[in-house]
Each structure stands twice: as structure tokens, then as C-alpha cells.
Amino acid sequence: MEQTIHSTSLNINMEEEVRKSFRMISYLLQYPDKRWLQWGELVEELVEFLNKDLQAFLENFLERIGDYSLDDLEQHYVNLFDFNPECSLSLSYLKAGEQRERGQILVELKALYKQYGYEMTDAELSDYLPVVLEFASVAPLQIAVNLLKSLEEPIEKLSNELKQQNSPYEYLILAALCGKEAMEDINLKGGRE
């Protein structure tokens, strides 16, 4: 009985850690902010992570961006995500391009968010990776797992392209994929929901 309680407690801690990492990745995948230059607080949060792979990916990203000035980081971000369609943060674009299927994906994601009480702003599309991760951080476990599994292909495509570009953002995408795998494992072990 004690082993079961300990295992359930560990799953809850791991789940909360993954959800926290999704919020962190979502924040860091948005346009760079001058507050990032004081990212020591983020590093401090990572020290306590139980998932060492997830921790390492996030630390690698923070370490790599530490070499950039804010202007350089902003320019890198724009060149990467705004001018390179292969690095789009719009997952439906990476999955379907400009095909009609993309519109259906956007509508389905928006309906899913609404069904679970997640309020989006009109500023971003429902397939924008930071929005997807923010939703996954608050959605019921099974819903988050299903969503991330359905978008695994475009996320992996983005990861591969970022690796080719030798971008520090590759580590954020690897962290998101690592978090997805951890959530799948937690879900298989029973999670908390």
C-alpha cells in the first residue's frame, strides 16, 4: 500500500513538473522579451526537476540564448519563425501546408479548447505551438496526451528543421517532445485524473 501511495505521489509531482515545463516552453517560444536576460529564476526552477532529460533540454536552451544579445535573439527569432516556413510555429501549416485540411485542424482545436474552458485570445491561431502547450498544461491528462500525440508529426518536423538551423530553439522543441513522452508514461501509470 505504501509503495502505491509513493508511486501515485511521484506521478502527481512528475505531471505537475511536465505541466510547468509546458508553460515555460510556451513562454520561451514567444517573441523574445528583455525579461529573458534575467533568466536566472528559470534556471533555479529547473534545479528541482525530477525528469533530468527535460531539465537538460531546458538548461541547454537557456545556456545557448545566454550568448545572444536581446537584439540578436529577436533577429534570430524573426528570421527563424517568421521568414522560414519550415520553422513555422503553426503546427497545422507544418502538417497540411496551405491545404483545406489546415482550416479543419484550426476549427477542431478551437472547439477542443472551448470544450475544456480554455480561453484563447484572438491574437493567435489555435495551432500556434505556444497556445497548444499552454492548453496542454491545464487540460485533463488524457486530453493533453491525445492532443500532443495528434500533433507529434509536425512538432518532430519542426525539431528536425531547428536542428538543421543549429538553433537554440531546438532544445525547447525537444523538451516539449520529452514532456509529451513523460505525460504518456504518467497516463499509462494512472496519473491523477
PASEBA-1860 file (N, C-alpha, C; in nm, 3 decimals):
! residues 193
1> MEQTIHST> 0.083/-0.120/0.000/0.000/0.000/0.000/0.087/0.125/0.000 ~ 0.191/0.126/0.084/0.279/0.243/0.092/0.347/0.270/-0.043 ~ 0.387/0.161/-0.112/0.450/0.174/-0.244/0.353/0.240/-0.342 ~ 0.226/0.202/-0.339/0.125/0.259/-0.428/0.107/0.408/-0.399 ~ 0.102/0.446/-0.274/0.087/0.587/-0.237/0.208/0.666/-0.284 ~ 0.329/0.612/-0.263/0.451/0.679/-0.307/0.452/0.694/-0.460 ~ 0.412/0.589/-0.531/0.410/0.591/-0.678/0.309/0.694/-0.728 ~ 0.192/0.700/-0.668/0.091/0.797/-0.707/0.139/0.938/-0.680
9> SLNINMEE> 0.203/0.960/-0.566/0.257/1.091/-0.532/0.365/1.134/-0.631 ~ 0.451/1.040/-0.668/0.556/1.068/-0.765/0.496/1.103/-0.901 ~ 0.391/1.030/-0.943/0.324/1.060/-1.070/0.265/1.200/-1.069 ~ 0.203/1.239/-0.958/0.144/1.373/-0.947/0.254/1.478/-0.957 ~ 0.366/1.457/-0.886/0.477/1.552/-0.894/0.533/1.560/-1.035 ~ 0.550/1.447/-1.101/0.602/1.444/-1.237/0.505/1.514/-1.333 ~ 0.376/1.488/-1.314/0.276/1.551/-1.400/0.278/1.703/-1.384 ~ 0.284/1.748/-1.259/0.290/1.894/-1.235/0.418/1.953/-1.295
17> EVRKSFRM> 0.526/1.881/-1.286/0.653/1.927/-1.342/0.643/1.940/-1.495 ~ 0.583/1.842/-1.560/0.567/1.848/-1.706/0.475/1.964/-1.743 ~ 0.368/1.980/-1.669/0.276/2.092/-1.698/0.348/2.226/-1.680 ~ 0.428/2.236/-1.576/0.507/2.358/-1.554/0.605/2.381/-1.668 ~ 0.667/2.274/-1.715/0.762/2.287/-1.826/0.690/2.331/-1.954 ~ 0.567/2.282/-1.977/0.492/2.326/-2.094/0.463/2.476/-2.088 ~ 0.430/2.526/-1.969/0.407/2.671/-1.955/0.535/2.749/-1.981 ~ 0.647/2.696/-1.932/0.776/2.761/-1.952/0.813/2.761/-2.101
25> ISYLLQYP> 0.797/2.647/-2.168/0.829/2.636/-2.310/0.738/2.730/-2.390 ~ 0.612/2.733/-2.355/0.517/2.822/-2.423/0.564/2.967/-2.414 ~ 0.604/3.008/-2.296/0.654/3.144/-2.274/0.780/3.170/-2.356 ~ 0.872/3.076/-2.355/1.001/3.095/-2.423/0.991/3.084/-2.575 ~ 0.884/3.024/-2.626/0.865/3.016/-2.771/0.798/3.141/-2.829 ~ 0.761/3.233/-2.744/0.703/3.356/-2.793/0.816/3.457/-2.822 ~ 0.778/3.566/-2.884/0.877/3.666/-2.922/0.964/3.703/-2.802 ~ 1.096/3.708/-2.819/1.187/3.734/-2.706/1.153/3.863/-2.631
33> DKRWLQWG> 1.176/3.858/-2.503/1.142/3.967/-2.414/1.266/4.003/-2.333 ~ 1.280/4.130/-2.299/1.400/4.172/-2.223/1.408/4.103/-2.086 ~ 1.295/4.056/-2.034/1.297/3.984/-1.906/1.377/3.855/-1.916 ~ 1.393/3.804/-2.039/1.469/3.681/-2.058/1.615/3.698/-2.019 ~ 1.665/3.821/-2.029/1.805/3.843/-1.999/1.836/3.819/-1.851 ~ 1.729/3.809/-1.772/1.745/3.776/-1.631/1.678/3.641/-1.606 ~ 1.725/3.540/-1.678/1.661/3.410/-1.673/1.712/3.322/-1.560 ~ 1.785/3.378/-1.469/1.835/3.301/-1.355/1.725/3.233/-1.277
41> ELVEELVE> 1.608/3.298/-1.266/1.495/3.239/-1.194/1.448/3.111/-1.261 ~ 1.449/3.110/-1.395/1.409/2.990/-1.467/1.507/2.876/-1.440 ~ 1.635/2.908/-1.440/1.737/2.806/-1.411/1.717/2.750/-1.271 ~ 1.687/2.838/-1.175/1.664/2.793/-1.037/1.547/2.696/-1.030 ~ 1.441/2.723/-1.108/1.325/2.633/-1.108/1.362/2.496/-1.163 ~ 1.452/2.493/-1.260/1.490/2.368/-1.325/1.571/2.276/-1.234 ~ 1.641/2.332/-1.137/1.727/2.253/-1.049/1.647/2.144/-0.978 ~ 1.523/2.172/-0.948/1.441/2.078/-0.872/1.366/1.977/-0.959
49> FLNKDLQA> 1.382/1.983/-1.092/1.310/1.892/-1.181/1.352/1.747/-1.155 ~ 1.255/1.658/-1.155/1.280/1.516/-1.139/1.320/1.452/-1.272 ~ 1.262/1.501/-1.381/1.291/1.449/-1.515/1.418/1.517/-1.566 ~ 1.528/1.446/-1.556/1.659/1.504/-1.590/1.676/1.533/-1.739 ~ 1.610/1.456/-1.826/1.617/1.485/-1.969/1.547/1.617/-1.999 ~ 1.429/1.633/-1.943/1.354/1.757/-1.960/1.435/1.875/-1.906 ~ 1.491/1.857/-1.790/1.575/1.960/-1.728/1.693/1.996/-1.819 ~ 1.760/1.897/-1.875/1.878/1.921/-1.958/1.841/1.998/-2.085
57> FLENFLER> 1.730/1.962/-2.150/1.689/2.034/-2.272/1.663/2.182/-2.241 ~ 1.592/2.208/-2.132/1.561/2.347/-2.097/1.687/2.423/-2.056 ~ 1.775/2.359/-1.980/1.900/2.425/-1.942/1.987/2.454/-2.064 ~ 1.991/2.361/-2.161/2.068/2.384/-2.283/2.016/2.504/-2.360 ~ 1.884/2.517/-2.367/1.827/2.634/-2.435/1.869/2.762/-2.365 ~ 1.852/2.766/-2.233/1.885/2.888/-2.158/2.033/2.921/-2.168 ~ 2.115/2.819/-2.166/2.259/2.840/-2.178/2.293/2.897/-2.316 ~ 2.233/2.842/-2.421/2.262/2.888/-2.557/2.213/3.031/-2.581
65> IGDYSLDD> 2.095/3.066/-2.528/2.048/3.203/-2.553/2.125/3.304/-2.469 ~ 2.194/3.256/-2.367/2.276/3.345/-2.286/2.388/3.409/-2.364 ~ 2.422/3.350/-2.479/2.527/3.405/-2.565/2.475/3.514/-2.659 ~ 2.345/3.534/-2.663/2.284/3.631/-2.754/2.253/3.762/-2.681 ~ 2.266/3.873/-2.753/2.210/3.998/-2.702/2.060/3.992/-2.733 ~ 1.981/4.078/-2.671/1.837/4.080/-2.698/1.811/4.109/-2.845 ~ 1.885/4.205/-2.903/1.867/4.237/-3.045/1.898/4.117/-3.133 ~ 2.006/4.047/-3.103/2.043/3.929/-3.182/1.938/3.818/-3.168
73> LEQHYVNL> 1.888/3.801/-3.047/1.788/3.698/-3.023/1.658/3.731/-3.097 ~ 1.618/3.857/-3.094/1.498/3.900/-3.167/1.515/3.876/-3.317 ~ 1.633/3.910/-3.370/1.659/3.891/-3.513/1.658/3.742/-3.548 ~ 1.719/3.662/-3.464/1.720/3.518/-3.486/1.577/3.463/-3.487 ~ 1.497/3.506/-3.392/1.359/3.461/-3.381/1.280/3.495/-3.507 ~ 1.291/3.619/-3.552/1.217/3.664/-3.670/1.262/3.587/-3.794 ~ 1.393/3.575/-3.813/1.444/3.502/-3.929/1.401/3.356/-3.927 ~ 1.397/3.299/-3.810/1.365/3.158/-3.795/1.216/3.131/-3.809
81> FDFNPECS> 1.136/3.196/-3.729/0.994/3.162/-3.720/0.904/3.243/-3.812 ~ 0.944/3.364/-3.847/0.859/3.447/-3.932/0.892/3.434/-4.080 ~ 1.019/3.412/-4.113/1.061/3.411/-4.254/1.095/3.272/-4.307 ~ 1.092/3.171/-4.224/1.123/3.036/-4.269/1.000/2.947/-4.247 ~ 0.925/2.920/-4.353/0.801/2.841/-4.337/0.825/2.701/-4.280 ~ 0.944/2.647/-4.297/0.975/2.515/-4.242/0.986/2.518/-4.090 ~ 0.999/2.637/-4.033/1.010/2.652/-3.888/0.886/2.720/-3.830 ~ 0.777/2.711/-3.899/0.654/2.774/-3.852/0.612/2.715/-3.717
89> LSLSYLKA> 0.566/2.803/-3.629/0.510/2.758/-3.501/0.362/2.725/-3.515 ~ 0.309/2.739/-3.636/0.171/2.700/-3.668/0.174/2.554/-3.710 ~ 0.137/2.468/-3.619/0.153/2.324/-3.642/0.068/2.272/-3.757 ~ -0.049/2.331/-3.779/-0.131/2.283/-3.890/-0.065/2.316/-4.024 ~ 0.011/2.424/-4.029/0.084/2.457/-4.152/0.191/2.350/-4.178 ~ 0.262/2.311/-4.073/0.364/2.207/-4.089/0.302/2.072/-4.125 ~ 0.178/2.050/-4.083/0.110/1.923/-4.109/0.042/1.921/-4.246 ~ -0.022/2.033/-4.284/-0.105/2.033/-4.405/-0.070/2.142/-4.505
97> GEQRERGQ> 0.024/2.229/-4.471/0.055/2.341/-4.561/-0.064/2.433/-4.574 ~ -0.087/2.481/-4.693/-0.200/2.572/-4.717/-0.325/2.497/-4.761 ~ -0.325/2.367/-4.748/-0.440/2.287/-4.791/-0.561/2.311/-4.703 ~ -0.674/2.271/-4.754/-0.801/2.288/-4.686/-0.805/2.222/-4.548 ~ -0.732/2.112/-4.536/-0.726/2.038/-4.410/-0.680/2.128/-4.295 ~ -0.597/2.225/-4.326/-0.546/2.315/-4.222/-0.660/2.389/-4.152 ~ -0.754/2.439/-4.227/-0.868/2.509/-4.168/-0.946/2.420/-4.074 ~ -0.965/2.294/-4.113/-1.037/2.200/-4.030/-0.963/2.176/-3.898
105> ILVELKAL> -0.831/2.164/-3.905/-0.750/2.145/-3.784/-0.767/2.264/-3.690 ~ -0.762/2.385/-3.745/-0.777/2.506/-3.664/-0.913/2.509/-3.594 ~ -1.018/2.475/-3.667/-1.154/2.475/-3.611/-1.166/2.369/-3.500 ~ -1.112/2.250/-3.526/-1.120/2.143/-3.426/-1.044/2.178/-3.299 ~ -0.927/2.239/-3.313/-0.850/2.278/-3.195/-0.925/2.383/-3.114 ~ -0.980/2.482/-3.183/-1.054/2.588/-3.113/-1.174/2.529/-3.037 ~ -1.244/2.434/-3.099/-1.358/2.369/-3.034/-1.313/2.289/-2.912 ~ -1.199/2.220/-2.924/-1.145/2.143/-2.812/-1.113/2.235/-2.695
113> YKQYGYEM> -1.046/2.345/-2.723/-1.012/2.440/-2.617/-1.138/2.491/-2.548 ~ -1.237/2.527/-2.628/-1.362/2.580/-2.573/-1.432/2.475/-2.487 ~ -1.433/2.349/-2.534/-1.498/2.240/-2.462/-1.442/2.225/-2.321 ~ -1.313/2.252/-2.304/-1.249/2.236/-2.174/-1.226/2.369/-2.103 ~ -1.295/2.473/-2.148/-1.293/2.601/-2.078/-1.168/2.684/-2.095 ~ -1.089/2.652/-2.198/-0.966/2.729/-2.221/-0.998/2.847/-2.310 ~ -0.970/2.965/-2.260/-0.997/3.088/-2.333/-0.874/3.131/-2.411 ~ -0.889/3.143/-2.541/-0.780/3.192/-2.627/-0.803/3.339/-2.657
121> TDAELSDY> -0.694/3.409/-2.685/-0.708/3.545/-2.735/-0.725/3.537/-2.887 ~ -0.774/3.641/-2.947/-0.788/3.644/-3.092/-0.655/3.671/-3.161 ~ -0.551/3.700/-3.084/-0.421/3.735/-3.142/-0.350/3.616/-3.203 ~ -0.378/3.494/-3.156/-0.307/3.376/-3.205/-0.405/3.273/-3.259 ~ -0.355/3.193/-3.352/-0.435/3.082/-3.404/-0.427/2.964/-3.307 ~ -0.524/2.877/-3.314/-0.533/2.765/-3.221/-0.423/2.661/-3.238 ~ -0.353/2.666/-3.351/-0.246/2.568/-3.375/-0.107/2.622/-3.342 ~ -0.100/2.744/-3.292/0.027/2.808/-3.256/0.086/2.729/-3.140
129> LPVVLEFA> 0.205/2.675/-3.157/0.263/2.583/-3.059/0.259/2.637/-2.915 ~ 0.291/2.763/-2.889/0.278/2.811/-2.751/0.136/2.799/-2.696 ~ 0.034/2.818/-2.779/-0.105/2.802/-2.736/-0.134/2.654/-2.707 ~ -0.089/2.566/-2.796/-0.109/2.422/-2.777/-0.047/2.377/-2.644 ~ 0.075/2.423/-2.617/0.143/2.383/-2.493/0.076/2.443/-2.370 ~ 0.029/2.565/-2.382/-0.040/2.629/-2.270/-0.168/2.551/-2.237 ~ -0.242/2.511/-2.341/-0.362/2.430/-2.319/-0.324/2.295/-2.256 ~ -0.221/2.231/-2.310/-0.178/2.101/-2.257/-0.137/2.111/-2.110
137> SVAPLQIA> -0.094/2.228/-2.068/-0.052/2.246/-1.929/-0.170/2.251/-1.832 ~ -0.291/2.274/-1.883/-0.408/2.284/-1.795/-0.518/2.183/-1.828 ~ -0.508/2.117/-1.942/-0.612/2.022/-1.985/-0.607/1.895/-1.902 ~ -0.719/1.823/-1.896/-0.715/1.691/-1.832/-0.606/1.606/-1.897 ~ -0.544/1.521/-1.819/-0.429/1.444/-1.863/-0.452/1.372/-1.995 ~ -0.559/1.296/-2.006/-0.585/1.218/-2.128/-0.604/1.310/-2.248 ~ -0.668/1.422/-2.231/-0.690/1.517/-2.340/-0.556/1.575/-2.386 ~ -0.473/1.613/-2.290/-0.340/1.667/-2.324/-0.257/1.564/-2.399
145> VNLLKSLE> -0.259/1.440/-2.353/-0.184/1.333/-2.418/-0.234/1.313/-2.561 ~ -0.366/1.304/-2.578/-0.423/1.283/-2.712/-0.388/1.398/-2.806 ~ -0.397/1.521/-2.756/-0.367/1.637/-2.839/-0.221/1.635/-2.885 ~ -0.131/1.617/-2.791/0.012/1.618/-2.826/0.048/1.501/-2.916 ~ -0.013/1.388/-2.895/0.011/1.272/-2.982/-0.036/1.303/-3.124 ~ -0.150/1.369/-3.138/-0.202/1.401/-3.272/-0.116/1.503/-3.345 ~ -0.038/1.581/-3.270/0.047/1.684/-3.330/0.195/1.648/-3.326 ~ 0.224/1.525/-3.293/0.363/1.481/-3.280/0.441/1.497/-3.412
153> EPIEKLSN> 0.379/1.461/-3.523/0.449/1.468/-3.653/0.497/1.611/-3.686 ~ 0.410/1.712/-3.681/0.462/1.847/-3.711/0.560/1.899/-3.606 ~ 0.546/1.858/-3.481/0.641/1.901/-3.378/0.778/1.839/-3.407 ~ 0.780/1.712/-3.444/0.907/1.648/-3.480/0.968/1.710/-3.606 ~ 0.884/1.744/-3.701/0.931/1.811/-3.823/0.998/1.944/-3.787 ~ 0.936/2.019/-3.698/0.993/2.146/-3.652/1.126/2.122/-3.581 ~ 1.131/2.021/-3.497/1.255/1.988/-3.426/1.368/1.959/-3.523 ~ 1.340/1.879/-3.625/1.442/1.845/-3.725/1.492/1.968/-3.800
161> ELKQQNSP> 1.400/2.056/-3.835/1.440/2.177/-3.907/1.523/2.269/-3.817 ~ 1.486/2.281/-3.692/1.562/2.365/-3.599/1.702/2.308/-3.576 ~ 1.712/2.176/-3.576/1.843/2.113/-3.562/1.930/2.147/-3.683 ~ 1.873/2.141/-3.803/1.948/2.177/-3.923/1.992/2.323/-3.920 ~ 1.911/2.408/-3.858/1.943/2.550/-3.848/2.040/2.579/-3.734 ~ 2.073/2.478/-3.655/2.158/2.492/-3.536/2.105/2.602/-3.443 ~ 1.975/2.598/-3.423/1.908/2.700/-3.341/1.894/2.651/-3.197 ~ 1.912/2.741/-3.101/1.888/2.702/-2.962/1.742/2.661/-2.937
169> YEYLILAA> 1.652/2.707/-3.022/1.511/2.673/-3.005/1.485/2.523/-3.023 ~ 1.578/2.453/-3.085/1.565/2.308/-3.098/1.547/2.246/-2.960 ~ 1.618/2.298/-2.860/1.609/2.240/-2.725/1.471/2.257/-2.663 ~ 1.401/2.366/-2.696/1.265/2.383/-2.645/1.171/2.280/-2.706 ~ 1.189/2.254/-2.836/1.103/2.156/-2.902/1.134/2.016/-2.851 ~ 1.262/1.986/-2.831/1.299/1.857/-2.772/1.241/1.843/-2.631 ~ 1.240/1.952/-2.556/1.180/1.950/-2.422/1.030/1.923/-2.432 ~ 0.964/1.984/-2.529/0.820/1.961/-2.546/0.793/1.814/-2.581
177> LCGKEAME> 0.875/1.758/-2.669/0.859/1.616/-2.706/0.888/1.525/-2.587 ~ 0.987/1.560/-2.508/1.020/1.485/-2.387/0.903/1.492/-2.287 ~ 0.846/1.610/-2.273/0.730/1.627/-2.186/0.611/1.547/-2.234 ~ 0.591/1.542/-2.365/0.482/1.463/-2.423/0.500/1.315/-2.385 ~ 0.623/1.265/-2.401/0.651/1.125/-2.366/0.629/1.100/-2.218 ~ 0.671/1.194/-2.135/0.652/1.179/-1.990/0.504/1.176/-1.956 ~ 0.425/1.261/-2.021/0.280/1.261/-1.995/0.217/1.129/-2.039 ~ 0.263/1.075/-2.151/0.211/0.945/-2.196/0.242/0.839/-2.091
185> DINLKGGR> 0.364/0.839/-2.037/0.401/0.742/-1.934/0.316/0.759/-1.808 ~ 0.297/0.883/-1.766/0.216/0.911/-1.647/0.073/0.863/-1.670 ~ 0.021/0.888/-1.790/-0.114/0.847/-1.823/-0.127/0.694/-1.819 ~ -0.026/0.623/-1.871/-0.029/0.477/-1.867/-0.025/0.422/-1.725 ~ 0.044/0.496/-1.636/0.056/0.453/-1.496/-0.063/0.496/-1.412 ~ -0.156/0.567/-1.472/-0.277/0.602/-1.400/-0.291/0.748/-1.365 ~ -0.182/0.827/-1.373/-0.190/0.971/-1.347/-0.270/1.003/-1.224 ~ -0.341/1.112/-1.232/-0.425/1.151/-1.117/-0.568/1.180/-1.160
193> E> -0.596/1.167/-1.290/-0.731/1.202/-1.336/-0.807/1.081/-1.383
END
